[in-house]
């Protein structure tokens, strides 16, 4: 395994579906074979957006509003369904997605402005609605922490989904929100195998670190659960009982899962990843995945795309339910409350 493969999930840059030109290697005129190029360094690009809240109308996700401090994600998960969103920015869904990270430096300021508006009706805001709000660079930039501080100031409810143990750094703010029943945190846990994690989620936190983060949040009184997403046939789906047992022992009280999705450019990226890392399982993985998708590798039908359909989907659903019940994690996700919301206006203490 090359050093670039070790640090990147994608091994290819599929063409942007919105662009009519693309870069290609021609051995007759090129000086350097792409295989010999230096490893791609991560670029952090200022995002000059003038708004921070996005409205969601998908019935498959449990939130209406989301805030994403970063676009693109350095964690490098080859399966990430958010990869095609980078194409709207003129980049590609492959290595660009995990190496060209757009940073919203003014996110907290913009969020404070939105919440202070008389037109804002208190509602749950999801951090990481698209990409992870606790990327490695967050340790340095503190943008997500600053957004949480604003949410705590307004007592506006928030939910967080992350693969990074760094979320435990903000246990103090999250505990403050928890006193008002205004927060729920979900740690994404896909495997307990450290070696599988290095190829599945190259720059995300190791499994042991995520479990420790669950413990720290639970000890701080923060409602915390686990999201097994995605479950990939013949790769990590067999780990469900052990994943939920480990999460429950760490203090998680609720759990959910999704099945691998391969929308748009994610499909060739994942297929390339599968061939590079698990060529011996390729046919088995794809065959079983088709059992979830009515013979296709992907279906985007609302109500079906997250879990699949058919006998295979039913078996996985039953396995998950039984495992969750065994470890007393068969509770619905907590619904953060808006009851304590207060509108904070500059120069005034609060308006109710």
LUMBASE-971448 format. One record per residue (C-alpha): residue number from 0; residue in three letters; x, y, z. Coordinates in steps of 0.25 Angstrom, whole numbers. Each point is the difference from the previous one (the first is absolute). Layout:
BEGIN
REC   seq   type    east   north      up
REC   NUM    ala       X       Y       Z
...
This chain:
BEGIN
REC   seq   type    east   north      up
REC     0    unk       0       0       0
REC     1    unk       6      13      -4
REC     2    unk       0      12       9
REC     3    unk     -10       8      -8
REC     4    unk      -9     -12       1
REC     5    unk       2      -1      15
REC     6    unk      -5      15       2
REC     7    unk     -11       1     -11
REC     8    unk     -13      -8      -1
REC     9    unk      -2       3     -15
REC    10    unk      10      -6     -10
REC    11    unk      -6       7     -12
REC    12    unk      -5      14      -4
REC    13    unk     -13      -3      -8
REC    14    unk      -4      11     -10
REC    15    unk      -9      11       5
REC    16    unk     -14      -3      -6
REC    17    unk      -2      15      -2
REC    18    unk      13       3      -7
REC    19    unk       3      -3     -15
REC    20    unk      15      -1       1
REC    21    unk       8      -9       9
REC    22    unk      15      -2       2
REC    23    unk       6     -13      -6
REC    24    unk      13      -7       0
REC    25    unk       6      -1     -14
REC    26    unk      14      -8       0
REC    27    unk       4       6     -13
REC    28    unk       0      15       5
REC    29    unk       0      -1      15
REC    30    unk      13       1       8
REC    31    unk      -5      -8      12
REC    32    unk      -9     -12       2
REC    33    unk     -11       3      10
REC    34    unk       5     -12       8
REC    35    unk      13       8       3
REC    36    unk      -6      13       4
REC    37    unk       2       4      14
REC    38    unk     -11      -2      10
REC    39    unk     -11      10       0
REC    40    unk       1      10      11
REC    41    unk     -13       5       7
REC    42    unk      -4      14      -4
REC    43    unk      -8       9       9
REC    44    unk      -8      10      -8
REC    45    unk      -8      11       6
REC    46    unk     -15      -1      -3
REC    47    unk      -6      14      -1
REC    48    unk     -14      -5       1
REC    49    unk     -10      11       6
REC    50    unk      -9     -10       7
REC    51    unk       2     -12       9
REC    52    unk     -14      -7       1
REC    53    unk      -5     -10     -10
REC    54    unk     -14      -5      -1
REC    55    unk      -2     -15      -2
REC    56    unk     -13      -6      -6
REC    57    unk       5     -15      -1
REC    58    unk     -10      -9       8
REC    59    unk      12      -9       2
REC    60    unk       8       8      10
REC    61    unk      -5       5      14
REC    62    unk       2      15      -1
REC    63    unk      -5      12      -8
REC    64    unk      12      10       2
REC    65    unk      15      -3      -1
REC    66    unk      13       8       2
REC    67    unk      13      -5      -7
REC    68    unk      12       7       4
REC    69    unk       8      -7     -10
REC    70    unk      -2      -5     -14
REC    71    unk       7     -12      -5
REC    72    unk       6     -10      11
REC    73    unk      14      -4       3
REC    74    unk      -4     -13       7
REC    75    unk       1      -6     -14
REC    76    unk     -11     -11       1
REC    77    unk      -1      -6     -14
REC    78    unk     -15      -3       2
REC    79    unk      -4      14       4
REC    80    unk     -14       4      -6
REC    81    unk       4      15       1
REC    82    unk      11      -1     -10
REC    83    unk      -9       4     -12
REC    84    unk      -3      14       7
REC    85    unk      15       4      -3
REC    86    unk      -4       0     -15
REC    87    unk      -9      12       2
REC    88    unk      13       8       4
REC    89    unk       7      -4     -12
REC    90    unk       9     -11       6
REC    91    unk      -2     -15      -1
REC    92    unk      -5     -10       9
REC    93    unk      13      -8       1
REC    94    unk      13       5       6
REC    95    unk      -5      14      -1
REC    96    unk     -11      -2      10
REC    97    unk      10      -4      11
REC    98    unk      11       9      -4
REC    99    unk      -7      13      -3
REC   100    unk      -7       4      12
REC   101    unk      -9      13       0
REC   102    unk       0       7      14
REC   103    unk     -11       9       5
REC   104    unk       9       9       9
REC   105    unk     -12       9       3
REC   106    unk     -10     -12       3
REC   107    unk      -2       4      15
REC   108    unk      -2      15      -4
REC   109    unk     -10      -4     -11
REC   110    unk      -7     -10      10
REC   111    unk      -2      11      10
REC   112    unk      -6       9     -10
REC   113    unk     -10     -10      -5
REC   114    unk      -4      -4      14
REC   115    unk      -2      15       5
REC   116    unk     -10       2     -12
REC   117    unk     -14       2       5
REC   118    unk      -4      -9     -12
REC   119    unk       8     -12       6
REC   120    unk     -10     -10       6
REC   121    unk       8      -9      10
REC   122    unk       3     -13      -6
REC   123    unk      10     -11       1
REC   124    unk      13       3      -9
REC   125    unk       8     -12      -4
REC   126    unk      15       2      -1
REC   127    unk       7     -10     -10
REC   128    unk     -13       0      -8
REC   129    unk       9      -2     -12
REC   130    unk      15      -1       4
REC   131    unk       6      -3      13
REC   132    unk       1      13       9
REC   133    unk      12      -7       8
REC   134    unk      10      -1     -11
REC   135    unk      15      -1       4
REC   136    unk       2      15      -3
REC   137    unk     -11       3      10
REC   138    unk      10      -2      11
REC   139    unk       7      12      -4
REC   140    unk     -11       9      -6
REC   141    unk     -11      -2      11
REC   142    unk     -11       4     -10
REC   143    unk     -10     -11       5
REC   144    unk       3       3      15
REC   145    unk      -3      15      -3
REC   146    unk     -13      -4      -7
REC   147    unk      -4      -9      12
REC   148    unk       3      12      10
REC   149    unk     -10       9      -8
REC   150    unk     -10     -12       0
REC   151    unk       2      -1      15
REC   152    unk      -1      15       2
REC   153    unk     -14       0      -7
REC   154    unk      -3     -14       6
REC   155    unk      -4      -4     -14
REC   156    unk      -1     -15      -1
REC   157    unk      11      -8      -9
REC   158    unk       3     -14      -4
REC   159    unk      14      -4      -4
REC   160    unk       5     -12      -8
REC   161    unk      15      -2      -1
REC   162    unk      11     -11      -2
REC   163    unk      10       8       8
REC   164    unk       3      -1      15
REC   165    unk       3      15       0
REC   166    unk     -15       2       3
REC   167    unk       4      -4      15
REC   168    unk       8      13       0
REC   169    unk     -13       8       1
REC   170    unk      -6      -8      11
REC   171    unk      -1      13       8
REC   172    unk      -9       7     -10
REC   173    unk      -8     -13      -3
REC   174    unk      -3      -2      14
REC   175    unk      -5      14       2
REC   176    unk     -10      -3     -12
REC   177    unk      -3     -13       6
REC   178    unk      -5       7      13
REC   179    unk     -11       6      -9
REC   180    unk      -3     -13      -8
REC   181    unk       6       7     -12
REC   182    unk      10     -10      -5
REC   183    unk       2     -14      -6
REC   184    unk      13      -5      -5
REC   185    unk       2     -12      -8
REC   186    unk      14      -7      -2
REC   187    unk       1      -7     -14
REC   188    unk       6     -14       3
REC   189    unk       2      -9     -12
REC   190    unk      11     -10       5
REC   191    unk       8      -4      13
REC   192    unk      11      -5      -9
REC   193    unk      11      11       0
REC   194    unk       6      -6     -13
REC   195    unk     -13       1      -7
REC   196    unk      -2      14       5
REC   197    unk      13       5      -7
REC   198    unk      -5      -4     -14
REC   199    unk     -15       2       2
REC   200    unk       1      14       7
REC   201    unk      15       4      -1
REC   202    unk       0      13       8
REC   203    unk     -11      -2       9
REC   204    unk       2      -4      15
REC   205    unk       4     -14       4
REC   206    unk     -12      -9       5
REC   207    unk       6       1      15
REC   208    unk       1      15      -1
REC   209    unk     -15       1      -4
REC   210    unk      -4      -9      11
REC   211    unk       8       8      10
REC   212    unk      -8      12      -5
REC   213    unk     -13      -6       2
REC   214    unk       4      -3      14
REC   215    unk       5      14       3
REC   216    unk     -13       6      -6
REC   217    unk      -9     -10       8
REC   218    unk       8       4      13
REC   219    unk      -3      14      -3
REC   220    unk     -15      -2      -1
REC   221    unk      -1       2     -15
REC   222    unk     -10     -10      -7
REC   223    unk       9      -8      -9
REC   224    unk      -3     -11     -10
REC   225    unk       7      -8     -11
REC   226    unk      -2       0     -15
REC   227    unk       5     -12      -8
REC   228    unk       1       6     -13
REC   229    unk       2      -5     -10
REC   230    unk      -2     -15       2
REC   231    unk       7      -7     -12
REC   232    unk      -3     -14      -4
REC   233    unk      11     -10       2
REC   234    unk       9      12       6
REC   235    unk      -5       4      13
REC   236    unk     -15      -4       1
REC   237    unk       4     -12       9
REC   238    unk       5       9      10
REC   239    unk     -14       6       4
REC   240    unk      -1      -8      14
REC   241    unk      14       3       4
REC   242    unk      -1      15      -4
REC   243    unk     -13       2       8
REC   244    unk       6      -8      12
REC   245    unk      12       9       0
REC   246    unk      -8      13      -2
REC   247    unk      -9      -4      12
REC   248    unk      11      -3       9
REC   249    unk       6      14      -3
REC   250    unk     -13       6       4
REC   251    unk      -8       2     -13
REC   252    unk     -15      -1       2
REC   253    unk      -6       0     -15
REC   254    unk       4      -6     -13
REC   255    unk      -3       0     -15
REC   256    unk       7      -4     -13
REC   257    unk       0       2     -15
REC   258    unk       3      -9     -11
REC   259    unk      11       4     -10
REC   260    unk      -5       9     -11
REC   261    unk       7       3     -13
REC   262    unk      -6      12      -7
REC   263    unk       6       6     -12
REC   264    unk      16       1       1
REC   265    unk       0      -7      13
REC   266    unk      -2     -13      -8
REC   267    unk      13       0      -8
REC   268    unk       8       5      12
REC   269    unk      -5     -11       9
REC   270    unk       2     -11     -11
REC   271    unk      14       5      -2
REC   272    unk       2       0      15
REC   273    unk      -6     -14       1
REC   274    unk       9      -6     -11
REC   275    unk      13       6       7
REC   276    unk      -3      -4      14
REC   277    unk      -9     -13      -1
REC   278    unk       1      -6     -14
REC   279    unk      -3     -13       5
REC   280    unk     -13       4       6
REC   281    unk      -4       9     -12
REC   282    unk     -11      -9      -6
REC   283    unk      -5      -4      13
REC   284    unk      -2      15       5
REC   285    unk      -7       4     -13
REC   286    unk      -8     -12       0
REC   287    unk      -6       2      14
REC   288    unk      -1      15      -2
REC   289    unk      -9      -3     -12
REC   290    unk      -9      -9       9
REC   291    unk      -3      13       8
REC   292    unk      -3       9     -13
REC   293    unk      -9      -9      -8
REC   294    unk      12      -5      -9
REC   295    unk       6      14      -2
REC   296    unk      12       6       7
REC   297    unk      -7      12       4
REC   298    unk     -15       5       2
REC   299    unk      -3      14       4
REC   300    unk     -15      -2       3
REC   301    unk      -4       7      13
REC   302    unk      -3      -9      11
REC   303    unk       9     -11      -6
REC   304    unk      13       6      -3
REC   305    unk       5       0      15
REC   306    unk      -3     -15       3
REC   307    unk      -3      -7     -13
REC   308    unk     -12     -10      -2
REC   309    unk      -2     -15      -1
REC   310    unk       4     -12       8
REC   311    unk      14       5       2
REC   312    unk      -4      13       5
REC   313    unk     -10      -7      10
REC   314    unk      11      -9       5
REC   315    unk       9      12       3
REC   316    unk     -11       8       6
REC   317    unk      -4     -12      10
REC   318    unk      15      -2       4
REC   319    unk       1      15       3
REC   320    unk     -13       0       8
REC   321    unk       4     -12       8
REC   322    unk      14       5       3
REC   323    unk      -6      13       4
REC   324    unk     -10      -6       9
REC   325    unk      10      -9       7
REC   326    unk       8      12       4
REC   327    unk     -11       9       3
REC   328    unk       2       9     -12
REC   329    unk     -13      -2      -7
REC   330    unk      -5      15       3
REC   331    unk      -3      10      -9
REC   332    unk      10      12      -2
REC   333    unk      -3      10      10
REC   334    unk      -8      12      -5
REC   335    unk       8      13       4
REC   336    unk     -10      10       6
REC   337    unk      -2      15      -4
REC   338    unk      -7       3      13
REC   339    unk      13       8       5
REC   340    unk       3       8     -12
REC   341    unk       3      14       3
REC   342    unk       2      11     -11
REC   343    unk      13       7       3
REC   344    unk       1      14      -6
REC   345    unk      13       8       0
REC   346    unk      -1      10      12
REC   347    unk     -12      -7       6
REC   348    unk       1     -12      10
REC   349    unk     -11      -8      -7
REC   350    unk     -14       1      -6
REC   351    unk     -10     -12       3
